Amino acid sequence: MTPFQVVLAEALAVDKDKVTPGLLGFVVVALLGLATYLLVRSMNRQLKKIDLPEDDQPPTSPKAPGPGA
């Protein structure tokens, strides 16, 4: 090995005491982010379908009293 390769190997050496998430950790976080984005987008679509009454109109009162009255 050349001196350059030795220096490069020492610089890129993995420390046995250091734990890194690696590719699997990145994939899991990316999938969780994608799932969250899709759920929020779906929730916004569902909320847009809801037809709420306007505040300007007074609420209608029931014609007959309820069973507790």
C-alpha positions as CSV (number, residue, x, y, z in Angstrom):
1,M,0.0,0.0,0.0
2,T,1.1,3.5,-0.7
3,P,1.4,6.1,2.0
4,F,-1.7,7.9,0.5
5,Q,-3.8,4.7,0.9
6,V,-2.6,4.2,4.5
7,V,-3.6,7.8,5.4
8,L,-6.9,7.5,3.6
9,A,-7.7,4.1,5.2
10,E,-7.0,5.6,8.7
11,A,-9.2,8.6,7.9
12,L,-12.1,6.5,6.8
13,A,-11.7,3.8,9.5
14,V,-14.9,3.1,11.4
15,D,-14.7,3.6,15.1
16,K,-16.0,0.5,16.8
17,D,-17.4,2.5,19.7
18,K,-19.4,4.9,17.5
19,V,-22.9,3.8,16.3
20,T,-24.4,5.4,13.2
21,P,-27.9,4.8,11.8
22,G,-26.6,4.0,8.3
23,L,-28.7,3.5,5.3
24,L,-31.5,1.6,7.1
25,G,-32.0,4.6,9.5
26,F,-32.2,7.0,6.6
27,V,-34.7,4.8,4.7
28,V,-37.0,4.5,7.8
29,V,-36.9,8.3,8.5
30,A,-37.6,9.0,4.8
31,L,-40.6,6.6,4.7
32,L,-42.0,8.1,7.9
33,G,-41.7,11.6,6.4
34,L,-43.4,10.5,3.2
35,A,-46.2,8.8,5.2
36,T,-46.7,11.9,7.2
37,Y,-46.9,14.1,4.1
38,L,-49.4,11.8,2.5
39,L,-51.6,11.6,5.6
40,V,-51.7,15.4,5.9
41,R,-52.5,15.8,2.3
42,S,-55.4,13.2,2.6
43,M,-56.6,15.0,5.8
44,N,-56.8,18.3,4.0
45,R,-58.8,16.8,1.2
46,Q,-61.3,15.3,3.6
47,L,-61.6,18.5,5.6
48,K,-62.4,20.4,2.3
49,K,-65.3,18.1,1.7
50,I,-67.0,19.1,5.0
51,D,-69.8,21.7,4.5
52,L,-70.1,23.8,7.6
53,P,-73.1,26.2,8.1
54,E,-72.4,29.9,7.8
55,D,-72.2,31.9,11.1
56,D,-74.6,34.5,9.7
57,Q,-77.6,32.2,9.8
58,P,-79.3,31.6,13.1
59,P,-79.5,28.0,14.1
60,T,-82.9,26.4,13.5
61,S,-84.8,25.4,16.6
62,P,-86.5,22.0,16.8
63,K,-90.3,21.9,16.1
64,A,-91.1,19.6,19.0
65,P,-89.5,19.4,22.4
66,G,-87.1,16.6,23.0
67,P,-87.8,13.5,25.2
68,G,-86.3,15.2,28.2
69,A,-88.5,18.3,28.1
